[in-house]
Amino acid sequence: MNNQRAIQNNKPASSIEVDFEHTRSQVLDEAHKRPFMTIHSPCRITHLVYLNARDGDSGANHLQKLLEQADKAEEADFAADDSCQFGYFPKFTLRWEKHTEFSTYTLIVPDAGNSSFSDNTALANVPQDWLDNIPGQRLAALQALICTDLASLPGSPELTDLFAQQPVYGGEIMSGRARVWTSFRAHQPGNCNRFVIETGELDPTRSSRLLQNILELESYRLLALLTFPLARRLTPELRQTDQQLMHLVEDLASTGEEAAKPLLEELLALATSIESMRARSNYRFNATRAYASLVRKRLRMLRECRPQSQVSLSGFLERRFSPAIETCNAVEGQLQGLSRRIARAGDLLRTRIDLDIQHQNQKLLASMDRRASLQLHLQQTVEGLSIFAISYYVMGLVSYALKPWSPGKWLTAALVPVVVAAVWLMVRGIRKQLHKHKTDDE
């Protein structure tokens, strides 16, 4: 217990408290960072979605330039470190929102009773040079006409007129208390998708939430589909890589050990290609799954009713959007599957190489055993010859010692077998001693 207290006392408590306070503040503020826009019917909305620039400029600094170019704002203070800002100008309201890889600009203007998308647009109140220099690449543009009842607009326009005779999708939402229509097509001017939203008897707060859901639905839909062209480009490469891997595995089963190195080099090239594809596409595939999930959540939040004649938003997206997402998921799965198959082929090839190495080692050990056996026989032969050589030298010394005595010749002759036997016993003892030390070491 004392040791734990000593360890805790050694920690910089002040820095921990500062980090905790900062983290707690971030967590508490996160729920309030992106408040809904307050709208009053009728009004017009222009919603722009820009992918963030590669240099990290998400547009916060660009908002300050709008204050200098547009009419003096009644209330506007754009801070570079905030993720959501509002600017209240005399003719329009601007809402800017920053996300991880994109930023949105939403302009709101009161409607003067005109039912045409081409007149009284929100973009007409913003300097054109400021619009042209927004950092990043424009991904989507959306125009929304907000009204209490479409029949209350001047001339009671037909939906097909508002959407330039294009097929219209939508119907009742919010359990029948509101309605929404769109064509999911880009219209001129501005190359914008169009939405008509009848808020009915919804209060401004619920109308604002409804508008936010629709804007996010369209933004996330297009962001999710960014991966679809990439998936289509990767498909031929994956098909070719799959064929190469199939032929490589067939060659692995039929070729000899001399072809292992070329196969290994080819397998390494395939693995490098697949990992390069995954590195280029992994982020986008993960982002697509996240955005597609958000699209489906926003659709559920709209609480669509079963349409009488037109195709609903969810019905259109289920028929058009879901297959594209499934294609992306299939390509990602194929990438992962090829990566696993290449890994298994690599394991098989390494096993083949290991077996070849073991076979070579067995041959080498057998050759070493033969050499050791020959060396043993040669050593035994040398030992036998050494007995006679040692005996010869010993008898030479003995003969020199017995030479002065006359019976020395007979004695020398008698000592020859004795000396040979003694030398043999001595060599045998040395050999046994060496064998004993060798056995003890093992």
N, C-alpha and C positions, 0 to 999 in steps of 0.2 A: 504493500500500500504506500509505504514511504517512497519506494522507488518510482511508482507511478506519479506521485506528487512532484518528485524531483524532476521527472521527465517533463511533466506539464509546466513546471516553473521555468524550464529551459526554453520553452516555446515562446516566440514573440507574440504575446497575447494581444497587443495593440493592433498588429497587422491582421490577426484573425478577426477581431471585432470589426475592423474597418471593412474587410472583405464581406463579412456577414451582413453588415448594414447595407453595403452597396448591392449585394445580391438580393436581399430582401426587398429593397426599393425597386429593383428591376422586376422582380416577380410580381409585386403589387401593381406596378405601373403597366405591366404587359396587357392586362385585361382592359385597360383604358387607352391604349395607344392609338387605336384606329376607330374612333367613334363614327357612327352613321351620319350621313348628311341629312340635314333637315330640309325636306322639299314640300312645296305646296302646289297642288294641282290648280291650273295647268302650268306646265313648265317644259323646258327642253334641256336635254342632257347630251353632251358630247364627251365621250370617254376614250382616251388614248392610252395605249399600252406600249411601252418602250422597253426593249431589252437593255439592261444596264451596259454602259460602255466598258470596254476592257480595261481602261485605266482606273476603273472604280468610281467614276463620276456618275452618280445616280440622278442628277438633276437638281440637287438641293441648291447648289451655287447658281444654277441657271434661273431659279425662281427669283433670286434677288434682282436679276436683270429685268424681269417683268415689272417690278416696282418702278424701275427707272423709265421704261418705255411706255407702259400703259397709263391710263388716267390714274390720278392719285387715289390710292386705295383708302377706303374708309377705315379698314382694319386689316393689316397684313404684317406678319412677322414670321418669315420663313427661317427656321434655324437649321443649320447643316447637320446637326446630330440627332434630329428627330425623324421618326419614320412616317409621320403623318402630319400634314400642315394644311391649314385653311387660309385662304385669302379672300376677303370680302371687298370687292371692287364695286364702283357705282353701277356698272351695267351687268356684272356677272359675279359668280362665286366660283372660286377655284379650290379644288381639293387635290393635294398631291400626296401620294402614298408610295413608300419605298419597300420593296421586298428583296429577297435574296438575289434573284437574277433579273428582276424587272421592276419598273416603276410605272405608276399610272397617274394620269392627269385627267381630272373630271371637272368639266365646266358646266355650270347651271345658269340658265337665264329664264326669267319669267316669260310665259307664252302670251303673245298679244292676240291670240285667237286665230292665228293662221294654222291651217291644217297641213301645210306642205313641209316636207323635210328640207327642201332646198332654200326656203326663206327663213330669215330670223334665226340662223344657226348660231350656236355659242361661239364657234371659231371666228365669226365675223367681228367679234369684239376684242380679239387678241391680235397684237402686231404679227404680221406675217413673217418678218425676219426672225422674231423670237421663236415662232413655231418651227421654222426651217432649221434652226440651230439647236433644237433640243438634243442633248447628248444621247447616244445610243441609237439603236435601230428600231424603227416602228414595226411592231408586230400586229397590232390590231387597232381599228378605229370603229367606234360605235356611236350611233345617234339614237336617242330614245325620245319619244313623244309621250309625255305624261298628261293624262286627262282624267277627269272624273267619269265621263261617259263619252264614248266615241260619237254617239248620235248628237251630243251637244256641240260638237265642233261645227264651224261654219260650213255649210254645204253637205254635211253628213257624208264624208268621203267613204268610198268603199275600200276595203282592205287591199284589194288588188291594185287600186289606183295608188295607194300609199307605197306599195312595194313594187311598182313598175310592172304590173301584170305577172309577177313571179308567184310560184306556189307559196302559200302562207301556212305556217305551222303554229299551233298554240291552242289556247282555249281558256277555260276557267281555272283559276288557281286560288290558293288560300281558302280552300273549302268552299269555293263558289263566290267569295266576296270580292274577287278581282279577276281581271283577265289580261292576258299577254299574248302578243302575236309577233312573229318574226319570219323572215324568209331564209335566214342563215346564208345570205349572199351579200357580196359587196355591191354597193350602189354608188352612183355618181350624183353630186360631186363629192369629192373627198375619199372615194373608195371605202365607204363606211357600211357596216352592217346596220340594219334598222330594226328597232323594237318599238312597238306601240303598247303602252301599258295603261289599262283602265284601273284606277285605284278604287273606284266605286265609293263605298262609304268608309274606307279605311282612314284612320286619322293620320296626321303627318308623320308620326313616329313609325307606325307600321308601314306606311308607304315608303319611308326612307329605308327601312330594313328590306322591304321587297325589292326596291331598286338596287340596293347593294348586293343582294343575292343574285340578281339577274346579271349585273355587271361582272361579278366574280365568276358566275357560271360561264359567260362568254370568254372571259380572259383565261380562265383555267382550261377551257376546252381547247383553245388555240395553242396554249403552252403545252398541253399534253400531246397535241398532234405534231409538235416540232420534231419528235423522234421518228414519225412515220416515214418521211423521205430518207432519213438515215437508215432505217430498217430495210427499206427497199434497195438502197445502194449496197448494203452488206449482204443481201440474200445471194447474189451470184458469187461473191467471194466465198461465202460459207459453203455453197454447193460445190465449188471447185475444190476447196480444202477438204470437204468430206470425201470426194472422189480420190484425192491424193492419199488421204489417210487409209481408205479402204484398200487401195493398191499396195500401200506400204505394209499393212498387216498381212496381206497375202504373200508378199515377198518375204516377210519375216518368217513365215511358216515353211517356205519352200527353198530358200537359199541357204548356202553353207555359211560357215563361220567367217570366211574371208570377206563376205559382204556386210558384216555387222557394222563396220565403221561408216561406209556410205549411207546405210540405213539410219544410223544414229545422227549423222549430219542432216539428212532429209527430215527426220523427226524433229530435230532442233529447229530447223527452219519453219516447220509447220507450227510448232509451239510458239515461236517468236511472232509469227503472223497472227495467230489467234489472240495472244496476249496484247498485241498492238491494237487489234480491233476492240477488245474489251476495254482497254485504256481509253480509246477514243469515244466509246459509246456508253460506258458504265454509268456516268453521271446522268446522261440524258434518259437512259432506261429507268433509273431510279426516280428521276424527276417525273417521268411520264406516269409511273404507278401512283406517285403522290398526287399529281394533278388530276388524274382520272378518278381517284378516290374522292377528291374535293368536288369534282363535277357531280358525281352521284349524290354526295351529301347535299349540295345546293339544290339538286332536282327534288330530293325528298323534302327539303325545307319549303319548296314552293307548294306542296300539297295539291298536285294537279287533280282535277276531276276528269272523269271519262268524257272525251269529246263526242259531240253528236255527229259531226261531219268531217271536221278537219283532223289532221294528224297532230297529236300532242307533241310538246317539246321532248318529253322522255321517249315517246314512240319514234320520233325522228332520230334522236341520238342513239337509241338502242339499235336502229337499223344501219346508221352511218358511222357513228362515233365508236361504238363498241367493237366492230370488226377491225378498225384501224388499231385500237388499243391491243386487241388480241394478237394482231400481226406483230406488233412491237414486242409483246410478251413472248410470242413464239420464237422470234429471232433471238431475243435474249436467252431463252431456254436452249436454243440451238447452239449459241455461243458457249454457254456453260457446259452443254453436253459434249461438244467437240473438245473443250478443254479437258474434261474428265477422260474422254476416250484417248486423247493424246497422252495423258498421264499414264493410263493403263497400258497403252502401247509401249511407252517408255519403260514401264516396269517389266513388261514381257521381254523387251530387248535387253534390258539390264540382266534379267534372269538368264537369257540365252547367252549373253557374254560371260556371266558368272559360271555357267555350266561349262562353257568352252575353256575358261581359265582353270576350273577344277580338273577337267580332263587333261589339259596340258600339265598341270601340277602332278597328276597321277603318273603320267608318262615320265616326267622328270624324276619323281621319287623312285619309280621302278628302275630307271637308268642309274640313279645314285645307288640303289641297292645292289645292282649288278657290279658297279664299280667297287663298292665296299666289299662284296664277296671276293672279287678278284684280288683286291688289296689284301684281304685276310689270307687267302691262299698264298699269295706272294710273301706275305709276312711270315707265315708258318714255314715256307720253304727257306726263307732267309734265316729264320731261327734255327732250323735244322742244320744249315750250313755253318751257322755261327758256332754251334756246339763243336763241330769238328775243328773249326778254326781256332777257337779258344783252347780246345784240348791240345791241338798241335803246338801252340805257343807255350802252354803249361808244360808239356812234355819236353820241349826244347830247354826250358829252364831247369827241369828236373835232370835232364841228361847232362847239362853242364855241371850241375851240382854233384852228380854221381860219377863223373868221368874219371877222377883220380883213383877210384877203387876198381880193382879188377873185376869183381862180380857186378859192376854197375850196369853193364849191358843187359844182363839177365833181370836185374831189378827194374831197369827202365822198361823193359818189355812187359814185365808183370804189372807195372803201374799204369800202363796205357788204358786198360778197361776201367780201372778204378777212377782215373782222372776223367775219362769220358762220362762215366756214370755220375760223378760228382758235378761236373759242368752241366749235365742234363738236368739233374735235380735242382741246381741253382737257378737255371733259366726257367724251369717249370714253377718254382716258388715265386720268382719275380712276376711271371705271367699271372699266377693266381692272385697275388697281391694287387696287381693293377686291375684285374677283373673285379675284385672285391671293392676297391675304391670307386670304380665306375658304377657298380650296382648300388652302392650307398648314395652316390650323387643323384642317381635317377630316382 
